[in-house]
Structures are given as structure tokens and as C-alpha cells.
Amino acid sequence: MSYRTFLDTTGKRWEVWLVTPAAAERRKIDRRASYGATGGFEGEADRRRTPDRRRSPFRHSVSVASEYSNGWLCFEGEGEKRRLAPVPPGWAEAGPDRLATWLQAAKRVVKCAP
């Protein structure tokens, strides 16, 4: 994961990084579901001694909007967050002026209650 910081035209400090949906979507599946009938992978015993205590392993299902399916840039600064998709080529090497331009094009993220 690439991570950058820069100052916009007003002098506000921003952090920007690449987000890939594969990491978020991993939470959608129960990795234990691929265990075989013996409770483990082939030739491997299940090390758990207690039953699964989770109410539902899929309680917080994550889905990614189609516009973000190939990843996005996340901009965060002073309590504000924005997303830009698709990811511009060469963003990791771009200068502060170019990053500030992309910041202006990014959509604001409205925080939702859990």
C-alpha cells in the first residue's frame, strides 16, 4: 500500500493512500468454511477447543459499489475524508499540485452510524 502526505492550496495537510476492494471483501467470507469434514484442511486438525462464539460471521457484510470495484484513493485531512475512483495512473509519484487537483475531484465521504 502506498501512502502520501501533502498540503493543499490552503495549506491544509492531507494524507492519501490506495484502497483495494480485495482487502475489504475478504471480510465477506468465512475462511473457516473451507474446512473439510474433519474440521481442518487436508491433513490438518482444527486447533479450536471451543465452538465458534460469533453470532453471525457475516454480521457486517461489506459490499463495494461498482465505481470502486478496481480500487480508489482515500484522502483524509482534519476530520474530512474523500474518495477518488478510478485511481489515476502514476498517483504515487504525482506532485502536491496534482494531488490537490485530484482531491478537488474526489467525493466527500459521509460517515454513517454503525
N, C-alpha and C positions, 0 to 999 in steps of 0.2 A: 504494500500500500504506500503510495506517495503522499507526502504531507508538505504543505507550504504555508507560509505566513506572508502577508503583505499589508501595506497601507493603502486605503482608497484615496480618492482625490480630496476628501475632507480630513484625512489624517487618522481615520478610524482603522484600528487593527483588525484584520480578518485572518481566519485560518481556513484553509481549503484542502480537501482530500477526496480521493476517489472512493466511491462506494460501488461494490459489485453485488448484484442481487443473489448470486450463488451463496454468499455467506448468510444472508438473511433467510433465504429459502431453506437452508439446512435445518432450521428450527421447525419446519413444517412436517418433517418425517420423524418417526421414532426409529432411531438407529438400532434399537434392540429388536425391532420387528423382523430383522433378517436372521435372527437366531433360528436354529433348527429345532427339531422335536426334542433334542436332548438338553435344550436350554443354553446352548452355546454354539459358536461357529464350529465348523468341521474340526474335530479333534480337540476342541477347547471347552472346558467345563465353565458353567456360569459361576462367577465368583460371588454373586449377591447371596446374602444369607437371609434377607427379609423380602417380602413381596414388595412390589412397586407401590409406593405411597402416594404417587401423584393422582389427583382426582381425575385429570384427563391430560394425557401427554400432549394433546393438541389444543389446549385451552387458549393459547394465544397464537392462532394461526396467522401466518404472515403471507400476504399476497402483494405482489408488486404490479403497479399499473403498467400497461403496455409501453408507455413512453419511457419508462425507466428500466425496461427489461434488459437492456445492454449496459446498464450502469449509469451513474450520474456523478456530478461533482457536488459536494456538500460544502457550502460556505457558512461559517459561523463567526459572529462577532458581536460582542456586548449584548447578549441576550437575544440576538436575532439569528435566524437560520434560513438559508435559501438552498434551492436545488437547481442544477442546470443539467438538462439532458437534451440531446445526446452529448457525450463527453467530447469536447473539442480536441482534435489531434494536436499533440505537442503541448498540452496544457502544463505538464510538469516542468517544461523548460521556458514557459512564457514569462515575460517580464511583468512587473506590477501594473503597468498601464493596461496591458492586455487582460490580466486577471480582473482588474477593476471594470473593464468593459463587459466581461462575461458575468461579473457579479450583478451588474445592472440588468442583464437579460435573464438572470435566474429568478425562479418563482419563490416567493416567500412561503415558508412552512408555518402553518398554523398548528400550534400544539393542541392536541386533543386530550381530554381527560381519559384516564385509564378505565 
